[in-house]
């Protein structure tokens, strides 16, 4: 039975899509979704010097400084293995995010190729975490080649006339 035949799976997919759209719309307006509603007793107002709940103080600080997106991206980078899976996370590491582009470093060319093949899926998965349209591209960097070492076992200079190997 495919997901198209299963009404529960179809409904769940539609709900995920609508939630992602709502998060994107809230991000465009600069509003963070609240986790729980907080109602004050009538007539009570918070004074400037009153203590605040820690989570609320952090949320306010992030909003005031415009750090919401940076904090969300940092949270995704911190939970990389939960998001992409342990196999992929063992060989890759997110290194940066700028202008909708995530830079991922791979420890071998084979894993770099694998990440390039999974780029569309990674963009979709990261946008589920960060909001629709946040990530537009995945850029992959393979292992960095160091300059060739020199040393006692290296022969320098040109080949002589007795060289028979090409």
C-alpha positions in Angstrom: 0.0 0.0 0.0 1.6 3.3 -1.1 1.4 6.6 0.7 -1.1 7.8 -1.9 -3.5 5.0 -1.0 -3.1 5.5 2.8 -5.3 8.5 3.9 -3.5 8.8 7.2 -0.1 9.1 5.5 -1.5 11.6 3.0 -3.0 13.6 5.9 0.3 13.6 7.8 2.2 14.8 4.8 -0.3 17.6 4.2 0.0 18.6 7.9 3.8 18.7 7.7 3.6 20.8 4.6 1.1 23.3 6.2 3.2 23.5 9.3 6.4 24.3 7.3 4.5 27.0 5.4 3.2 28.5 8.6 6.8 28.6 10.1 8.0 30.2 6.9 5.3 32.9 7.0 6.1 33.6 10.7 9.8 33.8 9.9 9.0 36.4 7.1 7.1 38.4 9.6 9.9 38.1 12.2 7.7 36.2 14.6 8.8 33.1 16.5 6.1 30.6 17.1 5.3 30.2 20.8 5.6 26.8 22.5 3.0 27.5 25.1 0.5 30.3 25.7 1.1 32.5 28.7 -1.7 34.3 30.2 -1.3 36.9 32.9 -3.7 37.4 35.7 -5.9 40.5 35.0 -4.4 43.7 36.3 -0.8 42.4 36.7 1.8 44.0 34.6 5.5 43.2 34.5 7.7 46.0 35.8 11.0 46.8 34.1 13.0 45.3 36.9 11.0 42.2 37.5 12.7 38.9 36.9 11.8 37.1 33.7 11.7 33.4 32.8 15.1 32.4 31.4 13.6 31.0 28.1 11.7 34.2 27.6 14.7 36.4 28.3 16.8 34.4 25.7 14.0 34.6 23.1 13.7 38.3 23.6 17.5 38.8 23.4 17.6 36.7 20.1 14.8 38.8 18.7 16.2 42.1 19.7 19.6 41.3 18.2 18.2 39.6 15.0 19.9 36.3 15.9 17.0 34.0 15.6 18.1 32.5 12.2 21.7 32.2 13.4 20.6 30.4 16.5 18.4 28.0 14.6 21.2 27.2 12.1 23.5 26.6 15.0 21.0 24.3 16.6 20.7 22.3 13.3 24.5 22.1 13.1 24.6 20.9 16.7 22.0 18.1 15.9 23.6 17.2 12.6 23.6 13.4 13.2 19.9 13.5 14.3 19.0 15.3 11.1 21.0 13.5 8.5 21.6 10.1 10.2 24.6 8.6 11.9 26.2 7.2 8.8 26.3 10.4 6.8 27.2 12.5 9.9 30.2 10.2 10.6 31.7 11.4 7.3 30.4 14.9 6.9 30.3 18.1 8.9 28.4 21.3 8.3 30.9 24.2 8.2 28.9 27.3 7.3 25.7 29.0 6.3 25.4 32.1 4.2 22.8 33.5 1.8 20.8 30.3 1.9 23.8 28.1 1.1 25.0 25.4 3.5 28.7 24.4 3.2 29.3 20.8 4.0 32.8 19.2 4.4 33.2 15.6 3.5 36.1 13.4 4.7 36.6 11.7 1.3 35.7 12.3 -2.3 33.3 9.3 -2.3 31.3 10.9 0.6 31.4 14.3 -1.1 29.8 12.7 -4.2 27.2 11.0 -2.0 26.3 14.3 -0.4 26.0 15.9 -3.8 23.6 13.2 -4.9 21.6 13.8 -1.7 21.6 17.6 -2.0 18.0 18.0 -2.9 16.9 15.7 0.0 19.2 17.6 2.4 17.7 21.0 1.3 14.2 19.6 1.9 15.2 18.2 5.3 17.0 21.3 6.5 14.1 23.5 5.4 11.8 21.3 7.6 14.0 22.2 10.5 14.6 25.9 9.7 11.5 26.9 7.7 10.7 26.8 4.0 13.1 28.7 1.8 15.8 29.1 4.4 18.2 26.7 2.7 18.3 27.0 -1.1 21.6 25.2 -2.0 24.0 22.7 -0.5 27.7 23.2 -1.4 30.0 20.3 -0.8 33.7 20.5 -0.1 35.8 17.3 -0.4 39.0 16.6 1.5 41.6 19.4 1.2 44.8 18.2 -0.5 47.9 19.3 1.2 51.0 20.1 -0.8 53.2 17.1 -1.6 55.8 16.6 1.1 59.5 16.8 0.3 62.0 14.7 1.9 64.8 12.2 1.7 62.8 9.7 -0.3 61.9 12.2 -3.0 64.1 12.5 -6.1 64.3 16.0 -7.6 65.7 17.1 -10.9 65.2 15.9 -14.4 65.4 12.4 -15.7 68.7 11.3 -17.3 69.4 9.5 -20.6 69.3 6.1 -18.9 65.7 6.4 -17.8 63.8 3.6 -19.4 60.3 4.2 -17.8 58.9 6.8 -19.9 
